[in-house]
Every structure is written in structure tokens, then in C-alpha cells.
Amino acid sequence: METQRVKRVTVIPGDGIGGEVMEQALLVMKQIELCYGHCFQTQTALAGGGALDALGIPLPPDTLDLCKQSHAVLLGAVGGPKWEDYPSELKPEKGILGLREALGLFANLRPALVYPILINASSLKPEVLRGVNLLIVRELTGGIYFGQPRGISKTNGEEIGINTEIYRASEIDRIARVAFETARKRQHKVTSVDKANVLESSQLWRRVVADVAEEFPDVSLNHMYVDNCAMQLIANPRQFDVIVTSNLFGDILSDEASMLTGSIGMLASASLGGQVGLFEPVHGSAPDIAGQDLANPIAMIASVAMMLQYSFGLHEEAEAIERAIISVLETGYRTPDLLEGGAHGVGTREMGSLIVQHLELAPGDD
């Protein structure tokens, strides 16, 4: 194959179920290679708990260098109770935060689409869920996760924990532009979520987003407090198209939105902004089910589809993966997180194999 067609991908399986779901995602990538004539060159790297165990740090320099030399990064999941008592700077999650910061990944896209075939998998009523198709655009490298000062110290003999919410106007401006540009390709609606009635950082957020909106007259903007948004996601999720919000609020709201789909095991995400995109499932490492062939690999496989779309511009191939996922679900197969009456229960490996088989139908075939 021509050298220019080789697409370098750094693979970070991570911890817990990360390796299991990643294995299925790589099989799907291999099938895309066979069906469409691409060449994905993958290299595996350590980050998170596995890196802590092997090298004593959550983000080894070699991993970061490899990611910077790649066209895209696939990440399974990191963390787990094994490392809970580690000091803050050695938490597995610090590796991923460091990776996002080093790669300049300031925009996290988290779609929440309710598949009609899974409408009964959610705890909400079908009439509330029907037609839900929203996207959360989460600011990823600012806010309370990165603000200084931070830490745990003692004052007058008492321990205090400090975290600081900081947003610069430039950080808000650039994430708002991502949201408005994305909305132009969807339903032309942006909901900006903040806590401007209490937080000064949110007051700046609201003002800057409103300023950016003036440059996108074809996109409607409304503002919503985060507590109201949390309620509206349950009461009337169809009202949303693109939600843009801060790092902390986006982290929480996207997990809430995942339950609209029936399982957090269904949600993929893309972290963009720099030269190299990072793609990962929204779910965590789920150490309680690791190694038991119980994990849902669909979010990881859907993250591959997002990689093909956003990093490589392979829209047809991305759509093929999405069609294969839907086809398998419509055939009645479910991993344990989605299992309901009448469905056929399968494990991680079988679900991945089924999706690969449906890709084998060849591009564009029914």
C-alpha cells in the first residue's frame, strides 16, 4: 500500500476492561482495512494504572512521544480501586489529564443517540426518549480540573482541600466556536450550560458564548443553568441538539445523558483541538467485571468510528461501523448491560465478532 495511506494510531488499552474492549475495536479496524483498502499502523503504549505498576508514573514520556508522532490515539479506560490511595500526582487519571493537556485537546465531543431498537433499555419512558439525538461539547483542558491553586493543606490545624475554577475568555471562545460550527452540521441549535447566577467564571462564560453567537446568525442559542439542564435532560431530552459547557459540568452531564441510551457502554467520545485526536469510550475501567467477558465493547468500537470520521475524514467507513452496530442490535444481541426480555445475551468477544461479521457484508451492501 502507498506510504501516504498508512495511518499511525497509538493504542492505550489502559486498565480494567480497557484491554478487552480495545481488542474488539482493533478487530473492527482490521476489518475496515480489508473492506476499504486502508492501512492502520498501531503501536501499543502504557498510561494510567498499568503505567504506574510498570514504571511508577501515570504518563511515561515514551507514551507521550508516541502519541505526538501518531495521527490519532485510541484509549480504553484508566483507573480503579487498586490505585485509590496513591497521592494526587500519581493517580491513573493524571496520565490522561496530562495527555489531553500535552496534545492540546480542548474539545470533547460526546454524542448521545437513542437507538429505536434500544428504547426500552433506558429507565425512562419511550415517549420521552423517542428521537433523542444530542451532542455534548465539553471544554476539556480548563476549569476546575486544571485551575491553580489546588491541593490539600493544613490551616490552623485543620485540613482543607482546594480546587480553583478558572476560565480565560480565549478558552471559552474556542470551545464555543466548536459548538456552533458543529451545530451548523446538525439542527442549528446550541444550549450553553453554566451557573452564572452564582459563579463569576460562568458569568464570563455566558458573555463570551453570547459574543461568539453573533457570528453564527443561522444557529440559535439559549442559556441554561446546569441544575436546570440536569433536570431537562430527564424531563425533555429532545429539546437539545448541541450542549456546550465547562469541563466539570460536561463530565457530569454526559454521564447523565448516557443513561438516556440505556447504558454508558454505548457512548463514544472524541477529544479534539490539536494535531492528534484522542478517541475513547465515556465509560470507566469497570474493574468489577474485568476479565469476565461481560463488558460492552460498542462504545469503544463507536470511538473507532469517530476516529475514522474526525481524524481521517473516512466518513463512509465510519458510517459502515455505525450501520454494523445497529444491525447487530436489531438482530437482538445484547451484552449484559443492555439485556432485556427476549434478547440474546452475548459477551464482549461475541459482540465484537458479530459487528465484524456485519461489516463483512461489504461496503454499501444491505
N, C-alpha and C positions, 0 to 999 in steps of 0.2 A: 504494500500500500504506500501511497505517496507520503513523504515525511510531513507535509503540511496538514495531513488529515489525522495525524496522531494527536490525541487529546490526553494530556497528562492529568491524572487525578490522584491526589493524596487521600488515602483511606485511613481513617482513625476509627477503629471498631469501638474503642472505649471500654466501658465496664458493664457488668451485669448482662442484660440481654443484648447489649450493643453488638457483640460479635455474631450472635445468632441472626439478628435481623439484617446485619450487614452482609452476611453470607448469601442471603436470598436476594438482596439488592444487586450484588455482584453477578449473580446468575442471570438476572434480568438484563444487566448491562451487556453481558456476553451474548445474550440472545439478540439484543439490539444490534450488536456488531455483526452477527451472522445475517440478520434480516436486511440491514441497511448498508453494509459495507464500510462501517466505521472502524476505527482502531482506538481503543481506550487503553492507555498505558497506566496501570495502577501501581502505586507503592504504598505499603502499609507503614504507619507511624504510631508512636505511643503518645498519649496525652491523658490527663485525668488520673484516676486511681492506679491504673496499670503502670503509668509512668512513675508515680510515687513509689510503687513497690519495686520497680526495676532500677530507678535512677535517683529517687529521693526528691524529685521536683515534678510539679504537675504539667509543665510545658517545657520539654527539653529543647535546647537550641537547634538540634538536628531536625526536630519535627517542624519547628517554625521555618527553618530554611527550606525544607522540602515543600512546605505549603506555599511559600513565596515563589518557588520555582514551578509550581503547578498552574494549570488552567482552572482547576476547581478542587474543592475539598469536600469529601463525604465524611460525616461524623455520625457514629452510632448513638451513644449516650455515655455520660460520665457520672461518677459519684456512687455513694452507697454508705450504709451504716459502718462499714469497716473503717472509714476514714473520718467519721464524725468528730472524733476527739482531736484531730490534727489542728494545729494552730491555723489561724485565718489565712495566712500567706501560703499555706500548704494544702488547702482544701482542693479536692479534684476540680471543682468548678472554677478555681482560679486559672487553671490551664485554658479553659475555654474563653473566659473573660479576656485573658491575655491574648489569645489568638484573635478574637474579634477586634480588639484594640490595635494589635500589630498589623492586621490586614486592612484596617480602616473600614470595617463592616458596620456601618452606622444604621442600615435599614434592614429590618427583619420583616419579611412578608409571611403571614400565617393565614392561609385560606381556610375557611370552614364551610364546606359544602355538604348539604344533606342529600345523600343519595336516596331516591324514592324507594328503592328496594330495602333500605335500612331505616325507614321512617318509624318503624315500631321498635327499633333498638334503643331509642332515647327514652328517658323517663318522662319527657314532655308529650303533650297530646299531638297527634299527627296534624291536626288543623293549624297548630301553631308553627310547626316545622316545615310544612309543605312549601317548597320554593325558596328555602333559605340558601343563599349563596353570598357569603360576605368575606371580606379580606381585612385582616388587622395589620396595619403598618406600624410596627413598633420601633421607636428610636432605640438604638442598641449600644451605643458607646458613651452615653452621657447619663445625667440624672444621678439618683441616689446610689447606684451600684458603683459609680466611679468617683463621686464627689469627695473632696477633701475639705476639712479634716474628717477622719474616720478612725474607729478603733475602740478598744476597751481600756479604760484607765481608772485611777482612783482619785477622788476628790473628797477631802475631809473624812478619809477612812472608808468611803463608800464607793463601790464600783459603778461606773457609768459607761454606757455604750453610746457611741456617737456615729451617726451617718448623716451625710450632708447632701441635700438635693440641690444641684446646680445645673442650670441650662444657660448656655450662651445663645444669643439671638441667631448666630450663624448656624448652630446645631439645629435649632428649631426650623429655620428657613429651609435647610437642605432636606430634612425629613418630610416637611410639608410639601415640597416640590415632588418628591417621590410619590406621595399620596395623591396629589392632584393629577400628575401625569398618568398614574395607574388608573385612576377613576375615569379618565378620558377613554380608556380601552374597555371600560365596564359600563356602569349605569350612570356615570356622571354625577355621583353623589359622594360627598366627604362629610363624615362626622368627626369633629375634633373633640377628644375627650381630655378633660383636665379637672382641676379642683381650684378654679380661680376665685371661688368665694372665700378660700382660706389661705392658699399658698401664693406667695409672690412669684415663685418660679412659674406657676400656672397662669398667673396674670400676664406675664411676659409671653408665655406660650400662646395664649389666646390672641394677643395683639399681633404677634408675628404671623401666625397662621392666617389671620384675617387679612393682613397686608399681602401675603402671597396669593390669597384667593382672588384678589383684584386682577391678577394676571391670567386667571383662568375663568373668564366670564361664562363659559359653557358648562362649568361644574358648580353645582350648588353646594353650599357649606352651611352646616349648623353646628353649634357648640353644645356640649353636654357634660355635666358633671359626672365624675367617674362612678359615684354611688348610684346615680340615676341610670347610667349606661349598664351597670351590672344588673339592675332590675329589668331594664328594657330588653336586654339580651334574652331573658327568660320569657318576658311578657309578650314581646312582639319583635322577634329577631328579623323578620322580613323587611323591616324598615331600613336596615343597614345595607350599605354597599361597601364602601371603604371607611374603615375606622382608623384614624391616626392618633397616636398617643405616646406617652413617655415610656421609658424603659420599665419602670416598676408597674405602672398601670397596664401596659401591654402584656407583661408577663402574666399577670393575674387574669385579665380579661380573655386572653387567648386560651388559657386552660378552661375557663368557664365555657367559652364558645365550643371547645372540643366536645363537650357533653351534648351539644345540640346534634352532633353527628352520631352519637351513640357510644363512642369510645375515643379516648385520647390516642389510641393506637391507630387512628385513621388520619391524623393531622401531620402533614409535612410542613417544612419551612425553608425559606431561602434567606440568607444573610448576605446583603449586597452593599456596594458603595466603593470598594477598592477594585484593584485589578483582578483579584481572585475571589470568587464567590464561595460561600460555605453553605452546605445543604444538610439538613438533619431533621429527624422527627421531633415533634414537640414533646413527646413522652420522655420520661426519665429512664434510668437504668434498670428499674424493677428487679432488684436483687432477689426478691421473694419468689420469683418464678424463673430465675436464670437457670439455664441448663436443663429445663424440663420440657422443651419443645411446646411451650404454651404461648409465647409472645406473638402478637400480631405484627407481621412484617410489612403491612400495607403502607404505613406512614413512611418507613424507610424507602420502600420502593417508589412511593409517590415523590419522595425527595429526589430520587434519581430523575424522575420526570421533570421536576423543577430545574434541576441542574442542566438537563438537555435543553430546556427552553431558555433559561436566563443566561447561562454561561456560554452555550454553544449555538444558540439560535436554531436548534433542531426541533422545530415545532411539530412536525409530522410525527417524529419519533416519540416526543413527549405525549402527544395525543394517543398514540398507539398503546403506550403503557396505561394511560388512564382508561382507555376502552377495555383493555385486558382486565384491569381491576374490576370494573363494573360488570363485565361479562362473567367473571368468576363469582361475584356476589349474586348476580341474577340467577346463576345456576344453583344457588342455595348453599354454598360452602361458607362456613364461618369459623373463625378462631374463637377460643373460649370467651373472650371479652365481648363478643357480639352474639353468642349463641342464644337462640330462642327456639320456641316450639316449631318443629317441622324442618329446622335447618340441619345441615350435615356438618358435624363438628370435625375440624381438621387442626393439625398442629402447625407450627411455624414452617417447617420444611415442606409440608404438603401444600400449604397455601402458596408459598413461593413457587413450587413446582407447577401448580395449576396456572398461575399467572404467566409463567414462562410458556406453558403449553398453549395458552390462548394467544400469546404473541407469535407462536409458530404458524398461526393461520395465514401469515404473510401480510405485508403492508396493504391496508385498504380492504382486505377480504372480510366478509361477514362471517 
